[in-house]
Amino acid sequence: MSIVKPVLKEIAKEIGVDINNGNGNSKTTRALGNDIIGQLTH
């Protein structure tokens, strides 16, 4: 099993998705992935 979150963080940086939630904490892997998919589909 591979670790996905570091890869998602790199993708997020490249496409301008914030890796932190509204409270300033790191987003969960699921939330980060969802935001990345949302950005890519809009």
mmCIF entry with sequence, helices, sheets and N, C-alpha, C, O atoms, coordinates in Angstrom:
data_MODEL
# 
_entry.id   MODEL 
# 
_entity.id                         1 
_entity.type                       polymer 
_entity.pdbx_number_of_molecules   1 
# 
_entity_poly.entity_id                      1 
_entity_poly.type                           'polypeptide(L)' 
_entity_poly.nstd_linkage                   no 
_entity_poly.nstd_monomer                   no 
_entity_poly.pdbx_seq_one_letter_code       MSIVKPVLKEIAKEIGVDINNGNGNSKTTRALGNDIIGQLTH 
_entity_poly.pdbx_seq_one_letter_code_can   MSIVKPVLKEIAKEIGVDINNGNGNSKTTRALGNDIIGQLTH 
_entity_poly.pdbx_strand_id                 A 
# 
loop_
_entity_poly_seq.entity_id 
_entity_poly_seq.num 
_entity_poly_seq.mon_id 
_entity_poly_seq.hetero 
1 1  MET n 
1 2  SER n 
1 3  ILE n 
1 4  VAL n 
1 5  LYS n 
1 6  PRO n 
1 7  VAL n 
1 8  LEU n 
1 9  LYS n 
1 10 GLU n 
1 11 ILE n 
1 12 ALA n 
1 13 LYS n 
1 14 GLU n 
1 15 ILE n 
1 16 GLY n 
1 17 VAL n 
1 18 ASP n 
1 19 ILE n 
1 20 ASN n 
1 21 ASN n 
1 22 GLY n 
1 23 ASN n 
1 24 GLY n 
1 25 ASN n 
1 26 SER n 
1 27 LYS n 
1 28 THR n 
1 29 THR n 
1 30 ARG n 
1 31 ALA n 
1 32 LEU n 
1 33 GLY n 
1 34 ASN n 
1 35 ASP n 
1 36 ILE n 
1 37 ILE n 
1 38 GLY n 
1 39 GLN n 
1 40 LEU n 
1 41 THR n 
1 42 HIS n 
# 
_struct_asym.id          A 
_struct_asym.entity_id   1 
# 
loop_
_struct_conf.conf_type_id 
_struct_conf.id 
_struct_conf.pdbx_PDB_helix_id 
_struct_conf.beg_label_comp_id 
_struct_conf.beg_label_asym_id 
_struct_conf.beg_label_seq_id 
_struct_conf.pdbx_beg_PDB_ins_code 
_struct_conf.end_label_comp_id 
_struct_conf.end_label_asym_id 
_struct_conf.end_label_seq_id 
_struct_conf.pdbx_end_PDB_ins_code 
_struct_conf.beg_auth_comp_id 
_struct_conf.beg_auth_asym_id 
_struct_conf.beg_auth_seq_id 
_struct_conf.end_auth_comp_id 
_struct_conf.end_auth_asym_id 
_struct_conf.end_auth_seq_id 
_struct_conf.pdbx_PDB_helix_class 
_struct_conf.details 
_struct_conf.pdbx_PDB_helix_length 
HELX_P HELX_P1 AA1 LYS A 5  ? ILE A 15 ? LYS A 5  ILE A 15 1 ? 11 
HELX_P HELX_P2 AA2 THR A 29 ? LEU A 40 ? THR A 29 LEU A 40 1 ? 12 
# 
_struct_conf_type.id          HELX_P 
_struct_conf_type.criteria    ? 
_struct_conf_type.reference   ? 
# 
loop_
_atom_site.group_PDB 
_atom_site.id 
_atom_site.type_symbol 
_atom_site.label_atom_id 
_atom_site.label_alt_id 
_atom_site.label_comp_id 
_atom_site.label_asym_id 
_atom_site.label_entity_id 
_atom_site.label_seq_id 
_atom_site.pdbx_PDB_ins_code 
_atom_site.Cartn_x 
_atom_site.Cartn_y 
_atom_site.Cartn_z 
_atom_site.occupancy 
_atom_site.B_iso_or_equiv 
_atom_site.pdbx_formal_charge 
_atom_site.auth_seq_id 
_atom_site.auth_comp_id 
_atom_site.auth_asym_id 
_atom_site.auth_atom_id 
_atom_site.pdbx_PDB_model_num 
ATOM 1   N N  . MET A 1 1  ? 0.847   -1.182 0.000   1.00 0.00 ? 1  MET A N  1 
ATOM 2   C CA . MET A 1 1  ? 0.000   0.000  0.000   1.00 0.00 ? 1  MET A CA 1 
ATOM 3   C C  . MET A 1 1  ? 0.891   1.243  0.000   1.00 0.00 ? 1  MET A C  1 
ATOM 4   O O  . MET A 1 1  ? 1.829   1.353  0.790   1.00 0.00 ? 1  MET A O  1 
ATOM 5   N N  . SER A 1 2  ? 0.581   2.170  -0.896  1.00 0.00 ? 2  SER A N  1 
ATOM 6   C CA . SER A 1 2  ? 1.394   3.381  -0.980  1.00 0.00 ? 2  SER A CA 1 
ATOM 7   C C  . SER A 1 2  ? 0.742   4.518  -0.195  1.00 0.00 ? 2  SER A C  1 
ATOM 8   O O  . SER A 1 2  ? -0.466  4.526  0.042   1.00 0.00 ? 2  SER A O  1 
ATOM 9   N N  . ILE A 1 3  ? 1.573   5.464  0.196   1.00 0.00 ? 3  ILE A N  1 
ATOM 10  C CA . ILE A 1 3  ? 1.098   6.634  0.932   1.00 0.00 ? 3  ILE A CA 1 
ATOM 11  C C  . ILE A 1 3  ? 0.770   7.723  -0.088  1.00 0.00 ? 3  ILE A C  1 
ATOM 12  O O  . ILE A 1 3  ? 1.628   8.131  -0.871  1.00 0.00 ? 3  ILE A O  1 
ATOM 13  N N  . VAL A 1 4  ? -0.454  8.180  -0.071  1.00 0.00 ? 4  VAL A N  1 
ATOM 14  C CA . VAL A 1 4  ? -0.951  9.082  -1.103  1.00 0.00 ? 4  VAL A CA 1 
ATOM 15  C C  . VAL A 1 4  ? -0.863  10.553 -0.717  1.00 0.00 ? 4  VAL A C  1 
ATOM 16  O O  . VAL A 1 4  ? -0.698  11.403 -1.592  1.00 0.00 ? 4  VAL A O  1 
ATOM 17  N N  . LYS A 1 5  ? -0.966  10.871 0.557   1.00 0.00 ? 5  LYS A N  1 
ATOM 18  C CA . LYS A 1 5  ? -1.088  12.273 0.973   1.00 0.00 ? 5  LYS A CA 1 
ATOM 19  C C  . LYS A 1 5  ? 0.067   13.159 0.486   1.00 0.00 ? 5  LYS A C  1 
ATOM 20  O O  . LYS A 1 5  ? -0.189  14.279 0.043   1.00 0.00 ? 5  LYS A O  1 
ATOM 21  N N  . PRO A 1 6  ? 1.323   12.705 0.550   1.00 0.00 ? 6  PRO A N  1 
ATOM 22  C CA . PRO A 1 6  ? 2.393   13.575 0.027   1.00 0.00 ? 6  PRO A CA 1 
ATOM 23  C C  . PRO A 1 6  ? 2.228   13.893 -1.461  1.00 0.00 ? 6  PRO A C  1 
ATOM 24  O O  . PRO A 1 6  ? 2.536   15.001 -1.902  1.00 0.00 ? 6  PRO A O  1 
ATOM 25  N N  . VAL A 1 7  ? 1.745   12.930 -2.222  1.00 0.00 ? 7  VAL A N  1 
ATOM 26  C CA . VAL A 1 7  ? 1.513   13.158 -3.650  1.00 0.00 ? 7  VAL A CA 1 
ATOM 27  C C  . VAL A 1 7  ? 0.377   14.157 -3.838  1.00 0.00 ? 7  VAL A C  1 
ATOM 28  O O  . VAL A 1 7  ? 0.465   15.052 -4.679  1.00 0.00 ? 7  VAL A O  1 
ATOM 29  N N  . LEU A 1 8  ? -0.688  14.004 -3.059  1.00 0.00 ? 8  LEU A N  1 
ATOM 30  C CA . LEU A 1 8  ? -1.809  14.942 -3.143  1.00 0.00 ? 8  LEU A CA 1 
ATOM 31  C C  . LEU A 1 8  ? -1.367  16.360 -2.784  1.00 0.00 ? 8  LEU A C  1 
ATOM 32  O O  . LEU A 1 8  ? -1.824  17.323 -3.399  1.00 0.00 ? 8  LEU A O  1 
ATOM 33  N N  . LYS A 1 9  ? -0.487  16.493 -1.800  1.00 0.00 ? 9  LYS A N  1 
ATOM 34  C CA . LYS A 1 9  ? 0.002   17.823 -1.419  1.00 0.00 ? 9  LYS A CA 1 
ATOM 35  C C  . LYS A 1 9  ? 0.755   18.480 -2.570  1.00 0.00 ? 9  LYS A C  1 
ATOM 36  O O  . LYS A 1 9  ? 0.613   19.682 -2.797  1.00 0.00 ? 9  LYS A O  1 
ATOM 37  N N  . GLU A 1 10 ? 1.549   17.704 -3.293  1.00 0.00 ? 10 GLU A N  1 
ATOM 38  C CA . GLU A 1 10 ? 2.283   18.249 -4.443  1.00 0.00 ? 10 GLU A CA 1 
ATOM 39  C C  . GLU A 1 10 ? 1.322   18.690 -5.537  1.00 0.00 ? 10 GLU A C  1 
ATOM 40  O O  . GLU A 1 10 ? 1.477   19.767 -6.114  1.00 0.00 ? 10 GLU A O  1 
ATOM 41  N N  . ILE A 1 11 ? 0.327   17.853 -5.821  1.00 0.00 ? 11 ILE A N  1 
ATOM 42  C CA . ILE A 1 11 ? -0.671  18.208 -6.835  1.00 0.00 ? 11 ILE A CA 1 
ATOM 43  C C  . ILE A 1 11 ? -1.410  19.469 -6.412  1.00 0.00 ? 11 ILE A C  1 
ATOM 44  O O  . ILE A 1 11 ? -1.632  20.365 -7.227  1.00 0.00 ? 11 ILE A O  1 
ATOM 45  N N  . ALA A 1 12 ? -1.793  19.542 -5.141  1.00 0.00 ? 12 ALA A N  1 
ATOM 46  C CA . ALA A 1 12 ? -2.520  20.707 -4.631  1.00 0.00 ? 12 ALA A CA 1 
ATOM 47  C C  . ALA A 1 12 ? -1.709  21.985 -4.823  1.00 0.00 ? 12 ALA A C  1 
ATOM 48  O O  . ALA A 1 12 ? -2.250  23.016 -5.222  1.00 0.00 ? 12 ALA A O  1 
ATOM 49  N N  . LYS A 1 13 ? -0.415  21.915 -4.539  1.00 0.00 ? 13 LYS A N  1 
ATOM 50  C CA . LYS A 1 13 ? 0.450   23.090 -4.723  1.00 0.00 ? 13 LYS A CA 1 
ATOM 51  C C  . LYS A 1 13 ? 0.455   23.535 -6.179  1.00 0.00 ? 13 LYS A C  1 
ATOM 52  O O  . LYS A 1 13 ? 0.376   24.727 -6.473  1.00 0.00 ? 13 LYS A O  1 
ATOM 53  N N  . GLU A 1 14 ? 0.550   22.564 -7.090  1.00 0.00 ? 14 GLU A N  1 
ATOM 54  C CA . GLU A 1 14 ? 0.645   22.877 -8.514  1.00 0.00 ? 14 GLU A CA 1 
ATOM 55  C C  . GLU A 1 14 ? -0.629  23.504 -9.067  1.00 0.00 ? 14 GLU A C  1 
ATOM 56  O O  . GLU A 1 14 ? -0.568  24.329 -9.979  1.00 0.00 ? 14 GLU A O  1 
ATOM 57  N N  . ILE A 1 15 ? -1.782  23.122 -8.523  1.00 0.00 ? 15 ILE A N  1 
ATOM 58  C CA . ILE A 1 15 ? -3.037  23.629 -9.086  1.00 0.00 ? 15 ILE A CA 1 
ATOM 59  C C  . ILE A 1 15 ? -3.710  24.675 -8.203  1.00 0.00 ? 15 ILE A C  1 
ATOM 60  O O  . ILE A 1 15 ? -4.805  25.140 -8.521  1.00 0.00 ? 15 ILE A O  1 
ATOM 61  N N  . GLY A 1 16 ? -3.066  25.050 -7.097  1.00 0.00 ? 16 GLY A N  1 
ATOM 62  C CA . GLY A 1 16 ? -3.569  26.137 -6.266  1.00 0.00 ? 16 GLY A CA 1 
ATOM 63  C C  . GLY A 1 16 ? -4.658  25.763 -5.283  1.00 0.00 ? 16 GLY A C  1 
ATOM 64  O O  . GLY A 1 16 ? -5.501  26.595 -4.949  1.00 0.00 ? 16 GLY A O  1 
ATOM 65  N N  . VAL A 1 17 ? -4.654  24.519 -4.812  1.00 0.00 ? 17 VAL A N  1 
ATOM 66  C CA . VAL A 1 17 ? -5.622  24.089 -3.801  1.00 0.00 ? 17 VAL A CA 1 
ATOM 67  C C  . VAL A 1 17 ? -4.972  24.210 -2.430  1.00 0.00 ? 17 VAL A C  1 
ATOM 68  O O  . VAL A 1 17 ? -3.848  23.749 -2.231  1.00 0.00 ? 17 VAL A O  1 
ATOM 69  N N  . ASP A 1 18 ? -5.670  24.826 -1.487  1.00 0.00 ? 18 ASP A N  1 
ATOM 70  C CA . ASP A 1 18 ? -5.161  24.987 -0.121  1.00 0.00 ? 18 ASP A CA 1 
ATOM 71  C C  . ASP A 1 18 ? -5.113  23.628 0.570   1.00 0.00 ? 18 ASP A C  1 
ATOM 72  O O  . ASP A 1 18 ? -6.083  22.871 0.520   1.00 0.00 ? 18 ASP A O  1 
ATOM 73  N N  . ILE A 1 19 ? -3.990  23.316 1.214   1.00 0.00 ? 19 ILE A N  1 
ATOM 74  C CA . ILE A 1 19 ? -3.865  22.028 1.903   1.00 0.00 ? 19 ILE A CA 1 
ATOM 75  C C  . ILE A 1 19 ? -4.363  22.099 3.341   1.00 0.00 ? 19 ILE A C  1 
ATOM 76  O O  . ILE A 1 19 ? -4.390  21.087 4.042   1.00 0.00 ? 19 ILE A O  1 
ATOM 77  N N  . ASN A 1 20 ? -4.757  23.288 3.781   1.00 0.00 ? 20 ASN A N  1 
ATOM 78  C CA . ASN A 1 20 ? -5.277  23.458 5.138   1.00 0.00 ? 20 ASN A CA 1 
ATOM 79  C C  . ASN A 1 20 ? -6.777  23.715 5.105   1.00 0.00 ? 20 ASN A C  1 
ATOM 80  O O  . ASN A 1 20 ? -7.307  24.286 4.152   1.00 0.00 ? 20 ASN A O  1 
ATOM 81  N N  . ASN A 1 21 ? -7.446  23.283 6.163   1.00 0.00 ? 21 ASN A N  1 
ATOM 82  C CA . ASN A 1 21 ? -8.881  23.533 6.270   1.00 0.00 ? 21 ASN A CA 1 
ATOM 83  C C  . ASN A 1 21 ? -9.122  24.927 6.844   1.00 0.00 ? 21 ASN A C  1 
ATOM 84  O O  . ASN A 1 21 ? -8.174  25.677 7.075   1.00 0.00 ? 21 ASN A O  1 
ATOM 85  N N  . GLY A 1 22 ? -10.363 25.265 7.068   1.00 0.00 ? 22 GLY A N  1 
ATOM 86  C CA . GLY A 1 22 ? -10.722 26.591 7.566   1.00 0.00 ? 22 GLY A CA 1 
ATOM 87  C C  . GLY A 1 22 ? -10.155 26.924 8.931   1.00 0.00 ? 22 GLY A C  1 
ATOM 88  O O  . GLY A 1 22 ? -10.016 28.097 9.277   1.00 0.00 ? 22 GLY A O  1 
ATOM 89  N N  . ASN A 1 23 ? -9.824  25.899 9.712   1.00 0.00 ? 23 ASN A N  1 
ATOM 90  C CA . ASN A 1 23 ? -9.247  26.104 11.042  1.00 0.00 ? 23 ASN A CA 1 
ATOM 91  C C  . ASN A 1 23 ? -7.727  26.203 11.012  1.00 0.00 ? 23 ASN A C  1 
ATOM 92  O O  . ASN A 1 23 ? -7.099  26.410 12.050  1.00 0.00 ? 23 ASN A O  1 
ATOM 93  N N  . GLY A 1 24 ? -7.130  26.058 9.829   1.00 0.00 ? 24 GLY A N  1 
ATOM 94  C CA . GLY A 1 24 ? -5.684  26.124 9.707   1.00 0.00 ? 24 GLY A CA 1 
ATOM 95  C C  . GLY A 1 24 ? -4.980  24.799 9.894   1.00 0.00 ? 24 GLY A C  1 
ATOM 96  O O  . GLY A 1 24 ? -3.751  24.741 9.877   1.00 0.00 ? 24 GLY A O  1 
ATOM 97  N N  . ASN A 1 25 ? -5.748  23.727 10.074  1.00 0.00 ? 25 ASN A N  1 
ATOM 98  C CA . ASN A 1 25 ? -5.158  22.396 10.220  1.00 0.00 ? 25 ASN A CA 1 
ATOM 99  C C  . ASN A 1 25 ? -5.067  21.722 8.860   1.00 0.00 ? 25 ASN A C  1 
ATOM 100 O O  . ASN A 1 25 ? -5.777  22.098 7.927   1.00 0.00 ? 25 ASN A O  1 
ATOM 101 N N  . SER A 1 26 ? -4.195  20.728 8.745   1.00 0.00 ? 26 SER A N  1 
ATOM 102 C CA . SER A 1 26 ? -4.081  19.978 7.499   1.00 0.00 ? 26 SER A CA 1 
ATOM 103 C C  . SER A 1 26 ? -5.379  19.252 7.194   1.00 0.00 ? 26 SER A C  1 
ATOM 104 O O  . SER A 1 26 ? -5.999  18.658 8.077   1.00 0.00 ? 26 SER A O  1 
ATOM 105 N N  . LYS A 1 27 ? -5.778  19.310 5.933   1.00 0.00 ? 27 LYS A N  1 
ATOM 106 C CA . LYS A 1 27 ? -6.964  18.566 5.511   1.00 0.00 ? 27 LYS A CA 1 
ATOM 107 C C  . LYS A 1 27 ? -6.673  17.073 5.573   1.00 0.00 ? 27 LYS A C  1 
ATOM 108 O O  . LYS A 1 27 ? -5.524  16.646 5.455   1.00 0.00 ? 27 LYS A O  1 
ATOM 109 N N  . THR A 1 28 ? -7.719  16.293 5.758   1.00 0.00 ? 28 THR A N  1 
ATOM 110 C CA . THR A 1 28 ? -7.560  14.841 5.695   1.00 0.00 ? 28 THR A CA 1 
ATOM 111 C C  . THR A 1 28 ? -7.275  14.452 4.250   1.00 0.00 ? 28 THR A C  1 
ATOM 112 O O  . THR A 1 28 ? -7.503  15.234 3.327   1.00 0.00 ? 28 THR A O  1 
ATOM 113 N N  . THR A 1 29 ? -6.775  13.239 4.065   1.00 0.00 ? 29 THR A N  1 
ATOM 114 C CA . THR A 1 29 ? -6.498  12.751 2.717   1.00 0.00 ? 29 THR A CA 1 
ATOM 115 C C  . THR A 1 29 ? -7.760  12.802 1.866   1.00 0.00 ? 29 THR A C  1 
ATOM 116 O O  . THR A 1 29 ? -7.720  13.221 0.709   1.00 0.00 ? 29 THR A O  1 
ATOM 117 N N  . ARG A 1 30 ? -8.867  12.377 2.437   1.00 0.00 ? 30 ARG A N  1 
ATOM 118 C CA . ARG A 1 30 ? -10.136 12.362 1.697   1.00 0.00 ? 30 ARG A CA 1 
ATOM 119 C C  . ARG A 1 30 ? -10.557 13.773 1.308   1.00 0.00 ? 30 ARG A C  1 
ATOM 120 O O  . ARG A 1 30 ? -10.951 14.003 0.164   1.00 0.00 ? 30 ARG A O  1 
ATOM 121 N N  . ALA A 1 31 ? -10.482 14.718 2.236   1.00 0.00 ? 31 ALA A N  1 
ATOM 122 C CA . ALA A 1 31 ? -10.889 16.097 1.954   1.00 0.00 ? 31 ALA A CA 1 
ATOM 123 C C  . ALA A 1 31 ? -9.969  16.736 0.913   1.00 0.00 ? 31 ALA A C  1 
ATOM 124 O O  . ALA A 1 31 ? -10.433 17.443 0.018   1.00 0.00 ? 31 ALA A O  1 
ATOM 125 N N  . LEU A 1 32 ? -8.677  16.487 1.034   1.00 0.00 ? 32 LEU A N  1 
ATOM 126 C CA . LEU A 1 32 ? -7.725  17.048 0.080   1.00 0.00 ? 32 LEU A CA 1 
ATOM 127 C C  . LEU A 1 32 ? -7.971  16.479 -1.315  1.00 0.00 ? 32 LEU A C  1 
ATOM 128 O O  . LEU A 1 32 ? -7.989  17.220 -2.298  1.00 0.00 ? 32 LEU A O  1 
ATOM 129 N N  . GLY A 1 33 ? -8.158  15.175 -1.397  1.00 0.00 ? 33 GLY A N  1 
ATOM 130 C CA . GLY A 1 33 ? -8.449  14.542 -2.685  1.00 0.00 ? 33 GLY A CA 1 
ATOM 131 C C  . GLY A 1 33 ? -9.728  15.074 -3.298  1.00 0.00 ? 33 GLY A C  1 
ATOM 132 O O  . GLY A 1 33 ? -9.792  15.320 -4.503  1.00 0.00 ? 33 GLY A O  1 
ATOM 133 N N  . ASN A 1 34 ? -10.742 15.251 -2.477  1.00 0.00 ? 34 ASN A N  1 
ATOM 134 C CA . ASN A 1 34 ? -12.017 15.775 -2.958  1.00 0.00 ? 34 ASN A CA 1 
ATOM 135 C C  . ASN A 1 34 ? -11.856 17.191 -3.506  1.00 0.00 ? 34 ASN A C  1 
ATOM 136 O O  . ASN A 1 34 ? -12.413 17.515 -4.555  1.00 0.00 ? 34 ASN A O  1 
ATOM 137 N N  . ASP A 1 35 ? -11.109 18.026 -2.814  1.00 0.00 ? 35 ASP A N  1 
ATOM 138 C CA . ASP A 1 35 ? -10.889 19.401 -3.274  1.00 0.00 ? 35 ASP A CA 1 
ATOM 139 C C  . ASP A 1 35 ? -10.087 19.433 -4.575  1.00 0.00 ? 35 ASP A C  1 
ATOM 140 O O  . ASP A 1 35 ? -10.355 20.255 -5.451  1.00 0.00 ? 35 ASP A O  1 
ATOM 141 N N  . ILE A 1 36 ? -9.114  18.550 -4.699  1.00 0.00 ? 36 ILE A N  1 
ATOM 142 C CA . ILE A 1 36 ? -8.314  18.475 -5.930  1.00 0.00 ? 36 ILE A CA 1 
ATOM 143 C C  . ILE A 1 36 ? -9.196  18.057 -7.101  1.00 0.00 ? 36 ILE A C  1 
ATOM 144 O O  . ILE A 1 36 ? -9.137  18.658 -8.174  1.00 0.00 ? 36 ILE A O  1 
ATOM 145 N N  . ILE A 1 37 ? -10.008 17.031 -6.894  1.00 0.00 ? 37 ILE A N  1 
ATOM 146 C CA . ILE A 1 37 ? -10.912 16.580 -7.954  1.00 0.00 ? 37 ILE A CA 1 
ATOM 147 C C  . ILE A 1 37 ? -11.870 17.702 -8.334  1.00 0.00 ? 37 ILE A C  1 
ATOM 148 O O  . ILE A 1 37 ? -12.130 17.933 -9.514  1.00 0.00 ? 37 ILE A O  1 
ATOM 149 N N  . GLY A 1 38 ? -12.394 18.394 -7.330  1.00 0.00 ? 38 GLY A N  1 
ATOM 150 C CA . GLY A 1 38 ? -13.293 19.509 -7.609  1.00 0.00 ? 38 GLY A CA 1 
ATOM 151 C C  . GLY A 1 38 ? -12.632 20.592 -8.440  1.00 0.00 ? 38 GLY A C  1 
ATOM 152 O O  . GLY A 1 38 ? -13.244 21.128 -9.364  1.00 0.00 ? 38 GLY A O  1 
ATOM 153 N N  . GLN A 1 39 ? -11.394 20.918 -8.121  1.00 0.00 ? 39 GLN A N  1 
ATOM 154 C CA . GLN A 1 39 ? -10.657 21.949 -8.868  1.00 0.00 ? 39 GLN A CA 1 
ATOM 155 C C  . GLN A 1 39 ? -10.401 21.496 -10.304 1.00 0.00 ? 39 GLN A C  1 
ATOM 156 O O  . GLN A 1 39 ? -10.504 22.294 -11.236 1.00 0.00 ? 39 GLN A O  1 
ATOM 157 N N  . LEU A 1 40 ? -10.073 20.235 -10.482 1.00 0.00 ? 40 LEU A N  1 
ATOM 158 C CA . LEU A 1 40 ? -9.759  19.731 -11.819 1.00 0.00 ? 40 LEU A CA 1 
ATOM 159 C C  . LEU A 1 40 ? -10.993 19.608 -12.704 1.00 0.00 ? 40 LEU A C  1 
ATOM 160 O O  . LEU A 1 40 ? -10.881 19.654 -13.929 1.00 0.00 ? 40 LEU A O  1 
ATOM 161 N N  . THR A 1 41 ? -12.155 19.455 -12.108 1.00 0.00 ? 41 THR A N  1 
ATOM 162 C CA . THR A 1 41 ? -13.369 19.288 -12.911 1.00 0.00 ? 41 THR A CA 1 
ATOM 163 C C  . THR A 1 41 ? -14.082 20.605 -13.179 1.00 0.00 ? 41 THR A C  1 
ATOM 164 O O  . THR A 1 41 ? -15.100 20.617 -13.872 1.00 0.00 ? 41 THR A O  1 
ATOM 165 N N  . HIS A 1 42 ? -13.573 21.718 -12.643 1.00 0.00 ? 42 HIS A N  1 
ATOM 166 C CA . HIS A 1 42 ? -14.212 23.016 -12.887 1.00 0.00 ? 42 HIS A CA 1 
ATOM 167 C C  . HIS A 1 42 ? -13.372 23.885 -13.741 1.00 0.00 ? 42 HIS A C  1 
ATOM 168 O O  . HIS A 1 42 ? -13.760 25.013 -14.044 1.00 0.00 ? 42 HIS A O  1 
# 
